[in-house]
Amino acid sequence: MKPLTIGAALLVMSVGTGAPIFAQAASMSSAKAAVMADHTLRTSKLLHAPVYNATGEEIGTIDDVLVDPKVGKPRAILAVGQYLGKQDKLVAVPLSSIEFGSDRMEMPQGTKEHMAEMKRFSYGSPLEGGGG
């Protein structure tokens, strides 16, 4: 009888404190949500996630993930215009150039200079080279 009473008390406590539990889940980092236990990436969790450079500056967000069926190497389309102080600029980078840490996604070489030099990506044009 005692385990049932303890279980009921825990249920009542969890219902009463539901908001913090949901808030904690909502604040889980994009990087952590995107990487599964077997290190498989969930592309749905990558979209619109922020990407940082080595100094901790947000360089942009992932606008899309593209896979060329001939090459098979996925590329992240990053929206970096705000970082560069420009209207809109999309760039294609190999997904492998983004490191997935426990708390954030990082592109160490993502300096303003590097992003500014990269060719502008357009959804109407084919991917070239390694995408970055």
C-alpha positions in Angstrom: 0.0 0.0 0.0 2.9 2.4 0.8 4.3 2.3 -2.8 0.9 3.3 -4.2 0.8 6.3 -1.8 4.3 7.4 -2.7 3.5 7.0 -6.4 0.3 9.0 -6.1 2.3 11.8 -4.3 4.9 11.8 -7.0 2.2 12.1 -9.6 0.5 15.0 -7.9 3.9 16.7 -7.5 4.8 16.3 -11.1 1.4 17.7 -12.3 1.9 20.7 -10.0 5.3 21.4 -11.3 4.7 20.7 -15.0 5.7 24.1 -16.2 9.4 23.9 -15.1 9.6 20.4 -16.7 8.3 21.7 -20.0 10.5 24.8 -19.8 13.6 22.7 -19.2 12.7 20.6 -22.3 12.1 23.7 -24.4 15.5 25.1 -23.4 17.4 22.1 -24.5 20.1 23.2 -26.9 19.6 22.8 -30.7 22.9 20.8 -30.9 21.8 18.3 -28.2 18.4 17.9 -29.8 19.8 17.4 -33.2 22.2 14.6 -32.3 20.8 11.2 -31.4 22.5 8.7 -29.1 24.1 6.8 -32.0 25.4 10.2 -33.4 22.8 10.3 -36.2 21.7 13.8 -37.0 18.0 14.8 -37.1 17.8 17.3 -39.9 14.4 18.5 -38.6 16.2 19.8 -35.5 18.9 21.4 -37.5 16.6 23.8 -39.3 16.8 27.4 -38.0 19.3 26.4 -35.3 22.0 29.0 -34.6 25.6 28.3 -35.6 28.5 29.9 -33.7 32.1 30.5 -34.6 35.2 29.7 -32.4 34.8 33.0 -30.4 31.2 32.3 -29.6 29.6 34.8 -32.0 26.5 33.6 -33.7 27.3 33.6 -37.4 23.9 32.6 -38.7 21.3 29.9 -38.7 20.8 26.7 -40.7 18.3 27.6 -43.4 18.3 24.1 -45.0 20.3 20.9 -45.4 20.8 19.7 -48.9 22.1 16.3 -50.1 23.4 15.8 -53.6 22.4 12.3 -54.6 25.5 12.0 -56.9 28.0 13.0 -54.2 26.0 12.1 -51.1 27.7 14.7 -48.9 25.2 16.9 -47.1 25.6 20.6 -47.1 24.2 23.1 -44.7 22.7 26.3 -46.1 23.6 29.0 -43.6 21.8 32.4 -43.4 24.7 34.7 -42.6 23.4 38.1 -43.8 22.6 39.5 -40.4 26.1 38.5 -39.1 27.7 40.3 -42.0 25.5 43.4 -41.8 24.0 42.7 -45.2 20.4 42.1 -46.2 20.3 38.4 -46.9 23.1 36.1 -47.7 23.0 32.4 -47.9 26.1 30.2 -48.1 26.5 26.5 -48.6 29.0 24.7 -46.4 29.8 21.0 -46.0 27.8 19.8 -43.0 31.0 18.2 -41.8 32.5 21.7 -41.2 30.0 22.2 -38.4 30.9 20.7 -35.1 28.1 19.4 -32.9 28.9 20.0 -29.2 26.8 19.3 -26.2 25.5 22.8 -26.0 25.8 24.4 -29.5 26.7 24.0 -33.1 30.0 25.5 -34.0 31.8 26.3 -37.3 35.3 27.3 -36.0 36.4 28.9 -39.3 33.2 31.0 -39.4 34.8 34.4 -39.3 33.3 37.5 -40.9 36.0 37.5 -43.4 35.5 33.8 -44.4 31.7 34.2 -44.6 32.0 37.5 -46.6 34.4 35.7 -49.1 32.1 32.8 -49.7 30.0 32.6 -52.8 26.4 33.6 -52.3 24.1 30.5 -52.5 20.8 30.6 -54.5 18.3 27.8 -54.4 18.0 28.1 -58.2 21.6 27.4 -58.9 23.5 24.1 -58.6 25.9 23.4 -55.7 29.5 23.7 -56.7 32.7 22.1 -55.4 32.5 21.2 -51.7 30.0 24.0 -51.0 32.5 26.1 -49.1 
